[in-house]
Amino acid sequence: MAQKTALIVYAHQSDGSFNAAVRDTTVKELSRQGYTAVVSDLYAMNFKASATQDDIIGESKNTQLFQYGEETMHAWEEGRLSDDIVAEQRKVEAAELIIFQFPLYWFSVPAIMKGWFDRVLTQGFAFSLVHMYNNGIFKNKKAMLSFTTGAIQTMFQPDGINGDINVTLWPLQNGTLHFCGFQVLPPQIFWCPAHSSPEMRKGMLDGWTARLGGLLAEKPLTFAPCELFNLNFHSGFLMRPEVKEEQRSRRYGLTTGHHLGKALPPDNQIKSQPQGDDADAQPNTGN
Ligand SMILES: Cc1cc2nc3c(=O)[nH]c(=O)nc-3n(C[C@H](O)[C@H](O)[C@H](O)COP(=O)(O)OP(=O)(O)OC[C@H]3O[C@@H](n4cnc5c(N)ncnc54)[C@H](O)[C@@H]3O)c2cc1C
């Protein structure tokens, strides 16, 4: 049987950081499980963060107006993307699991990792207007965010000063990972390691090791499937009227983003939907 491959896209400058310790824990545990664990160490690679014309080999199709999305789509089709992008795309193709490991920067990923999203997940390779969300190109792969924060956990509660972490995570998990089809596993959040005791930090790493043991068997997060929407420009890609009607009597919105003006489903972006008795209180997304 072919060996399973996991890709860890890693963004931290220092080998002595807590992020580096998490990365090493991940590689060690996944290797123990028989995975080939590949690390893209973005700072060490000096990975180019900006999406520019240099990412394309040869002439642009449109010499009047350079449009990055269009040009990289053509370049992908014609094998004219720069070597560093192609190398990352090969790693994505080979991986059944991708873990993005990073310190939270401005409620998001560090710029170098955003550059990886911008440059590696090109149209055609990672998505198209036909292949997106649950019909997306990477629907048979799993991906997840694993990150550290400077904030303590309560700061990211719905009544905490930073606001609900579920809202913070929606653009990355829905707009990037799930848009490309990935089944998104619940994130691994290491709250404020810098102000935790050595024992607490060890506990965080041990907890992560234990979670990695059953990671691939975890239920992914819930998103609204494409089938709930009219998938054409004419109807504006809006939710189908009968679905909206069906949702009317429900207590919560569908997801963090598709809240339909109601209360957000609790922890929609950090936990899998509950099963069994508790499921009645949760939205039915049909998947
Ligand atoms: C530009 C920028 C924007 C930011 N935006 C945000 C934001 O929006 N929200 C937010 O919450 N935070 C934000 N931060 C803070 C940032 O997220 C944290 O500083 C970062 O997550 C801490 O992770 P680290 O790996 O750098 O920790 P480190 O400071 O490297 O590590 C913490 C501690 O763990 C120790 N350690 C290392 N290895 C081990 C090991 N093996 N076992 C036990 N302990 C170990 C280290 O020695 C250190 O004492 C921002 C920071 C910057 C620079």
The ligand as a Tripos MOL2 file, in Angstrom:
@<TRIPOS>MOLECULE
LIG
   53    58     1     0     0
SMALL
NO_CHARGES

@<TRIPOS>ATOM
      1 C1          2.4760   40.9410   13.3140 C.3       1 LIG1
      2 C2          1.8330   40.2340   14.4720 C.ar      1 LIG1
      3 C3          0.4630   40.1860   14.5520 C.ar      1 LIG1
      4 C4         -0.1640   39.5140   15.6060 C.ar      1 LIG1
      5 N1         -1.5250   39.4430   15.6370 N.ar      1 LIG1
      6 C5         -2.1430   38.7440   16.6200 C.ar      1 LIG1
      7 C6         -3.5720   38.6180   16.6470 C.ar      1 LIG1
      8 O1         -4.2880   39.1150   15.7930 O.2       1 LIG1
      9 N2         -4.1340   37.9180   17.6620 N.ar      1 LIG1
     10 C7         -3.3790   37.3170   18.6240 C.ar      1 LIG1
     11 O2         -3.9350   36.6610   19.5210 O.2       1 LIG1
     12 N3         -2.0070   37.4060   18.6110 N.ar      1 LIG1
     13 C8         -1.3870   38.0930   17.6360 C.ar      1 LIG1
     14 N4         -0.0170   38.1660   17.6080 N.ar      1 LIG1
     15 C9          0.7500   37.4270   18.6170 C.3       1 LIG1
     16 C10         1.2330   36.0770   18.0760 C.3       1 LIG1
     17 O3          0.1560   35.3240   17.6000 O.3       1 LIG1
     18 C11         1.9570   35.2960   19.1840 C.3       1 LIG1
     19 O4          3.0930   36.0360   19.5360 O.3       1 LIG1
     20 C12         2.3680   33.9110   18.7070 C.3       1 LIG1
     21 O5          1.2250   33.1660   18.3970 O.3       1 LIG1
     22 C13         3.1340   33.1480   19.7760 C.3       1 LIG1
     23 O6          3.6130   31.9370   19.2130 O.3       1 LIG1
     24 P1          5.1930   31.6670   19.0940 P.3       1 LIG1
     25 O7          5.4130   30.3300   18.4920 O.co2     1 LIG1
     26 O8          5.8610   32.8350   18.4150 O.co2     1 LIG1
     27 O9          5.5430   31.6510   20.6330 O.3       1 LIG1
     28 P2          6.9920   31.7760   21.3170 P.3       1 LIG1
     29 O10         7.0790   33.1190   21.9310 O.co2     1 LIG1
     30 O11         8.0680   31.3440   20.3680 O.co2     1 LIG1
     31 O12         6.8720   30.6330   22.4180 O.3       1 LIG1
     32 C14         6.1840   30.7900   23.6270 C.3       1 LIG1
     33 C15         6.9860   30.0560   24.6790 C.3       1 LIG1
     34 O13         7.0670   28.6580   24.3790 O.3       1 LIG1
     35 C16         8.3860   28.2150   24.6280 C.3       1 LIG1
     36 N5          8.7030   26.9620   23.9440 N.ar      1 LIG1
     37 C17         9.3740   26.7900   22.7850 C.ar      1 LIG1
     38 N6          9.5200   25.4760   22.5370 N.ar      1 LIG1
     39 C18         8.9350   24.8090   23.5490 C.ar      1 LIG1
     40 C19         8.7570   23.4330   23.8400 C.ar      1 LIG1
     41 N7          9.2340   22.4740   23.0570 N.pl3     1 LIG1
     42 N8          8.0670   23.1040   24.9500 N.ar      1 LIG1
     43 C20         7.5660   24.0610   25.7730 C.ar      1 LIG1
     44 N9          7.7190   25.3730   25.5510 N.ar      1 LIG1
     45 C21         8.3960   25.7460   24.4510 C.ar      1 LIG1
     46 C22         9.2420   29.3820   24.1900 C.3       1 LIG1
     47 O14        10.5210   29.3080   24.7440 O.3       1 LIG1
     48 C23         8.4430   30.5540   24.7630 C.3       1 LIG1
     49 O15         8.7630   30.7590   26.1240 O.3       1 LIG1
     50 C24         0.6170   38.8700   16.5980 C.ar      1 LIG1
     51 C25         2.0150   38.9470   16.5180 C.ar      1 LIG1
     52 C26         2.6250   39.6340   15.4740 C.ar      1 LIG1
     53 C27         4.1200   39.6910   15.4160 C.3       1 LIG1
@<TRIPOS>BOND
     1     1     2 1
     2     2     3 ar
     3     2    52 ar
     4     3     4 ar
     5     4     5 ar
     6     4    50 ar
     7     5     6 ar
     8     6     7 ar
     9     6    13 1
    10     7     8 2
    11     7     9 ar
    12     9    10 ar
    13    10    11 2
    14    10    12 ar
    15    12    13 ar
    16    13    14 ar
    17    14    15 1
    18    14    50 ar
    19    15    16 1
    20    16    17 1
    21    16    18 1
    22    18    19 1
    23    18    20 1
    24    20    21 1
    25    20    22 1
    26    22    23 1
    27    23    24 1
    28    24    25 2
    29    24    26 1
    30    24    27 1
    31    27    28 1
    32    28    29 2
    33    28    30 1
    34    28    31 1
    35    31    32 1
    36    32    33 1
    37    33    34 1
    38    33    48 1
    39    34    35 1
    40    35    36 1
    41    35    46 1
    42    36    37 ar
    43    36    45 ar
    44    37    38 ar
    45    38    39 ar
    46    39    40 ar
    47    39    45 ar
    48    40    41 1
    49    40    42 ar
    50    42    43 ar
    51    43    44 ar
    52    44    45 ar
    53    46    47 1
    54    46    48 1
    55    48    49 1
    56    50    51 ar
    57    51    52 ar
    58    52    53 1
@<TRIPOS>SUBSTRUCTURE
     1 LIG1         1 GROUP 0 **** ****
